[in-house]
Amino acid sequence: MACLASLQALGATLAMLAGAAGAGEPVQRVLTPIDWPAAGQAHADAALRPLRATAPAGLAQVRIPVLLLPAEGDWGAPRFHGQGTAYAALYAPAGAKLGLFGSATHLLAPSDLKLEHAGGAFESIGDGADYSFTRFGAAYTLRMSCDEPLKDKRCTDPQYLTDAARALLLVAGEKP
């Protein structure tokens, strides 16, 4: 349910941005070229077979490289929802929620609309933090929401989400 709400919120944000362009050029949502050869090399790693064997259902429906956190760690197994060129994996570590969102689309803004978010960026949000990055040409966001966001280092120190992004493993995704 939270996954659907996140995807709906993303849709509402895109609609708002499209409306913000006014009578000028509209914001366009376009598919990003995926680096399938690089993804194929990472996917071939035999060390990932145990993780793939326990991976959540629904991976085959996703047409972008699917990154997930390894089985080791405090995050537990994810709830997963894939939808064509996007997916969400939701984890529930103690005292927090961690969402991983992947998408093969990006926004092309008209010249009069400035989008001020850099890839690889850590951003503090009301109840936690976001870490956005690209890999294999796709866009990904790790979103950490903490029960105590001002006290929990996972939500205040960029290192936790940076390390989580580095730990992500390619578990699925095939060229359509």
C-alpha positions as CSV (number, residue, x, y, z in Angstrom):
1,M,0.0,0.0,0.0
2,A,2.8,2.4,0.9
3,C,4.5,1.5,-2.4
4,L,1.4,2.4,-4.4
5,A,1.1,5.7,-2.4
6,S,4.8,6.5,-3.3
7,L,4.2,5.8,-7.0
8,Q,1.0,8.0,-6.8
9,A,3.0,10.8,-5.1
10,L,5.6,10.6,-7.8
11,G,2.8,10.9,-10.4
12,A,1.3,13.9,-8.7
13,T,4.8,15.6,-8.5
14,L,5.2,15.0,-12.3
15,A,1.8,16.4,-13.0
16,M,2.6,19.5,-10.8
17,L,5.8,20.0,-12.7
18,A,4.0,19.8,-16.0
19,G,1.5,22.4,-14.8
20,A,4.3,24.6,-13.4
21,A,5.6,25.0,-17.0
22,G,2.5,27.1,-17.6
23,A,1.6,28.0,-21.2
24,G,5.2,27.5,-22.3
25,E,6.8,24.2,-23.1
26,P,5.5,21.3,-21.1
27,V,7.8,19.1,-18.9
28,Q,8.3,15.9,-20.8
29,R,8.8,12.4,-19.3
30,V,11.1,10.4,-21.4
31,L,12.8,6.9,-21.2
32,T,16.4,6.9,-20.3
33,P,18.8,4.8,-22.4
34,I,19.9,1.9,-20.2
35,D,23.5,0.6,-20.4
36,W,22.4,-3.1,-20.9
37,P,26.0,-4.3,-21.6
38,A,27.2,-3.0,-18.3
39,A,24.1,-4.3,-16.5
40,G,24.7,-7.7,-18.2
41,Q,28.2,-7.9,-16.9
42,A,27.1,-7.1,-13.3
43,H,24.2,-9.6,-13.6
44,A,26.5,-12.4,-14.6
45,D,28.2,-12.5,-11.1
46,A,27.8,-16.0,-9.8
47,A,28.0,-14.8,-6.2
48,L,24.6,-13.3,-6.6
49,R,22.8,-16.6,-7.2
50,P,21.8,-17.1,-3.6
51,L,20.3,-13.6,-3.4
52,R,18.4,-14.1,-6.7
53,A,17.0,-17.4,-5.4
54,T,15.3,-15.6,-2.5
55,A,14.4,-12.4,-4.5
56,P,10.9,-11.2,-4.3
57,A,8.2,-12.1,-6.9
58,G,7.6,-9.6,-9.7
59,L,11.1,-9.1,-10.9
60,A,10.4,-10.4,-14.4
61,Q,7.9,-7.6,-15.0
62,V,10.5,-4.9,-14.6
63,R,12.4,-3.6,-17.7
64,I,15.2,-1.8,-15.9
65,P,18.2,-3.1,-13.9
66,V,16.7,-4.1,-10.5
67,L,19.0,-3.3,-7.6
68,L,18.3,-4.7,-4.1
69,L,20.2,-4.7,-0.8
70,P,22.0,-7.9,0.1
71,A,20.5,-10.4,2.5
72,E,23.0,-9.4,5.2
73,G,22.2,-6.2,7.1
74,D,19.6,-4.8,9.4
75,W,17.0,-4.0,6.7
76,G,15.3,-7.4,6.3
77,A,13.6,-8.8,3.2
78,P,11.9,-6.2,1.0
79,R,8.3,-5.9,-0.1
80,F,8.5,-5.4,-3.9
81,H,6.3,-3.9,-6.6
82,G,7.4,-3.6,-10.2
83,Q,5.7,-1.7,-12.9
84,G,7.3,-1.8,-16.4
85,T,10.1,0.8,-16.3
86,A,9.9,1.5,-12.5
87,Y,9.9,-0.4,-9.2
88,A,9.8,0.1,-5.5
89,A,11.4,-2.1,-2.8
90,L,10.4,-1.4,0.8
91,Y,12.5,-2.5,3.8
92,A,11.7,-2.2,7.5
93,P,14.8,-1.9,9.6
94,A,14.2,-1.4,13.3
95,G,12.9,2.1,14.0
96,A,12.8,3.1,10.4
97,K,11.6,2.5,6.9
98,L,13.8,2.3,3.9
99,G,12.5,2.6,0.3
100,L,14.4,2.0,-2.8
101,F,12.9,3.4,-6.0
102,G,14.2,2.8,-9.5
103,S,13.0,4.4,-12.8
104,A,14.0,4.4,-16.4
105,T,12.4,7.8,-17.0
106,H,13.6,11.3,-16.4
107,L,12.1,14.7,-16.9
108,L,13.1,17.1,-19.7
109,A,12.3,20.5,-18.4
110,P,11.6,23.5,-20.6
111,S,14.3,26.2,-20.6
112,D,12.2,28.4,-18.2
113,L,11.9,25.7,-15.5
114,K,14.9,24.9,-13.4
115,L,15.1,21.5,-11.7
116,E,17.6,21.8,-8.8
117,H,18.4,18.3,-7.8
118,A,21.8,16.7,-8.5
119,G,22.4,13.0,-8.9
120,G,24.4,11.4,-6.1
121,A,22.8,13.9,-3.7
122,F,21.9,13.4,-0.1
123,E,18.9,15.5,0.9
124,S,17.4,15.8,4.4
125,I,13.6,15.6,4.3
126,G,11.0,16.1,7.1
127,D,11.2,12.6,8.6
128,G,14.5,11.4,7.2
129,A,16.6,11.6,4.1
130,D,16.9,10.8,0.4
131,Y,19.9,9.7,-1.5
132,S,19.6,9.9,-5.3
133,F,22.0,8.4,-7.9
134,T,22.1,6.9,-11.3
135,R,23.5,3.4,-12.3
136,F,23.4,1.7,-15.7
137,G,21.6,4.9,-17.0
138,A,18.6,4.4,-14.6
139,A,17.7,6.7,-11.8
140,Y,17.4,5.4,-8.2
141,T,16.5,7.0,-4.9
142,L,17.0,5.5,-1.4
143,R,14.5,7.1,1.0
144,M,15.1,6.6,4.7
145,S,12.3,7.6,7.1
146,C,13.1,7.3,10.8
147,D,10.9,7.1,13.9
148,E,13.2,9.7,15.5
149,P,14.7,11.6,12.5
150,L,16.7,14.1,14.5
151,K,18.3,11.5,16.7
152,D,18.8,8.6,14.3
153,K,22.2,8.8,12.5
154,R,20.7,6.8,9.6
155,C,18.6,9.9,8.8
156,T,21.1,12.6,9.7
157,D,24.5,11.2,8.5
158,P,24.8,10.9,4.7
159,Q,27.2,7.9,5.2
160,Y,24.4,5.4,6.0
161,L,22.6,5.9,2.7
162,T,25.9,6.3,0.8
163,D,27.0,2.9,2.1
164,A,23.6,1.4,1.4
165,A,23.8,2.6,-2.2
166,R,27.3,1.0,-2.6
167,A,25.9,-2.2,-1.2
168,L,23.1,-2.6,-3.7
169,L,23.3,-5.6,-6.0
170,L,21.9,-6.2,-9.4
171,V,19.4,-9.0,-9.1
172,A,17.3,-8.8,-12.2
173,G,16.5,-6.7,-15.2
174,E,16.7,-7.7,-18.8
175,K,16.5,-5.7,-22.0
176,P,12.9,-5.7,-23.3
